[in-house]
Amino acid sequence: MTQVLVIIHVMLAIALVGVVLLQRSEGGGLGIGGGGGGGGMGGFLTGRGTKSLLTQATAVLAAGFFITSLTLTWLESHRAPEGSLIDQLPISAPASTDTAPESPPTPTVPLE
């Protein structure tokens, strides 16, 4: 279930980025977009139709992205064990600097 939801989530994210990039800039902060005639893309989908279609597509994709984000978060919070990751680490005694390290065992070779 989670894998299917992650795939849908990624597809929604890619589609959302694509739809946002297709929209015409209405700001003039960088001196690009906003002004000039033409409907973009060579007259394909001009005027209000483009704005309405892209605005609605953005809203639908954003709502889907939001819902899948919340669902994935809810699923993972119920699946994860309680406590933090640090609580799950094994506790080891600190290394003592007073003792010398043990020498490795002497390897034995079988005699034939």
C-alpha positions as CSV (number, residue, x, y, z in Angstrom):
1,M,0.0,0.0,0.0
2,T,2.7,2.4,1.0
3,Q,4.7,1.8,-2.2
4,V,1.7,2.5,-4.4
5,L,1.0,5.7,-2.5
6,V,4.7,6.8,-2.9
7,I,4.5,6.2,-6.6
8,I,1.3,8.2,-6.9
9,H,2.9,10.9,-4.7
10,V,5.9,11.2,-7.0
11,M,3.8,11.3,-10.1
12,L,1.7,14.1,-8.6
13,A,4.9,16.0,-7.7
14,I,6.2,15.7,-11.3
15,A,2.9,16.7,-12.8
16,L,2.6,19.7,-10.4
17,V,6.0,21.0,-11.3
18,G,5.2,20.6,-15.0
19,V,1.9,22.5,-14.7
20,V,3.5,25.3,-12.7
21,L,6.2,25.6,-15.3
22,L,3.7,25.9,-18.1
23,Q,2.0,28.9,-16.5
24,R,2.8,32.4,-17.6
25,S,4.7,34.6,-15.2
26,E,2.6,37.5,-14.0
27,G,5.3,39.2,-12.0
28,G,7.9,41.4,-13.4
29,G,10.6,40.9,-10.8
30,L,13.2,39.8,-13.2
31,G,11.9,41.7,-16.2
32,I,10.6,38.6,-17.8
33,G,7.1,37.4,-18.4
34,G,4.0,39.3,-17.5
35,G,4.0,41.7,-20.5
36,G,3.7,41.3,-24.2
37,G,1.0,39.8,-26.4
38,G,0.5,36.2,-27.5
39,G,-0.8,33.4,-25.5
40,G,2.4,31.5,-25.2
41,M,3.1,28.2,-27.0
42,G,2.5,29.7,-30.4
43,G,-1.1,30.6,-29.8
44,F,-2.1,27.2,-28.5
45,L,-4.6,27.6,-25.6
46,T,-4.7,31.4,-25.5
47,G,-6.3,33.8,-23.2
48,R,-8.6,32.9,-20.3
49,G,-8.9,29.3,-21.3
50,T,-5.2,28.7,-20.5
51,K,-5.3,30.5,-17.2
52,S,-8.5,28.7,-16.1
53,L,-7.3,25.3,-17.2
54,L,-3.8,25.6,-15.7
55,T,-5.2,27.2,-12.5
56,Q,-7.7,24.3,-12.0
57,A,-5.1,21.7,-12.8
58,T,-2.7,23.2,-10.3
59,A,-5.3,23.3,-7.6
60,V,-6.3,19.6,-8.2
61,L,-2.7,18.4,-8.3
62,A,-1.8,20.5,-5.2
63,A,-4.8,19.0,-3.3
64,G,-3.8,15.5,-4.4
65,F,-0.2,16.1,-3.4
66,F,-1.3,17.5,0.0
67,I,-3.6,14.5,0.7
68,T,-0.9,11.9,-0.3
69,S,1.6,13.7,1.9
70,L,-0.7,13.6,4.9
71,T,-1.6,10.0,4.2
72,L,2.0,8.9,3.9
73,T,2.9,10.7,7.1
74,W,0.0,9.1,9.0
75,L,0.9,5.6,7.7
76,E,4.6,5.9,8.7
77,S,3.8,7.3,12.1
78,H,1.7,4.2,12.9
79,R,4.2,1.8,11.5
80,A,7.3,3.2,13.2
81,P,8.3,2.0,16.6
82,E,7.9,4.3,19.6
83,G,10.9,6.4,20.7
84,S,13.7,7.9,18.8
85,L,16.4,6.3,16.8
86,I,18.9,7.2,19.4
87,D,17.0,5.2,22.0
88,Q,17.4,2.1,19.8
89,L,21.2,2.3,19.7
90,P,23.0,-0.3,21.7
91,I,24.7,1.0,24.8
92,S,28.4,0.3,25.1
93,A,30.8,1.1,27.8
94,P,33.3,3.8,27.1
95,A,36.7,2.6,26.1
96,S,39.2,2.6,28.9
97,T,42.5,4.2,28.2
98,D,44.2,2.6,31.2
99,T,44.5,-0.9,29.8
100,A,46.5,-2.1,26.9
101,P,44.6,-3.6,24.0
102,E,44.5,-7.4,23.9
103,S,46.7,-9.1,21.4
104,P,44.9,-11.2,18.7
105,P,44.8,-14.9,19.2
106,T,47.6,-16.9,17.6
107,P,46.4,-18.6,14.4
108,T,46.8,-22.3,14.4
109,V,47.6,-24.3,11.3
110,P,46.5,-28.0,11.1
111,L,49.3,-30.4,10.6
112,E,48.9,-33.0,8.0
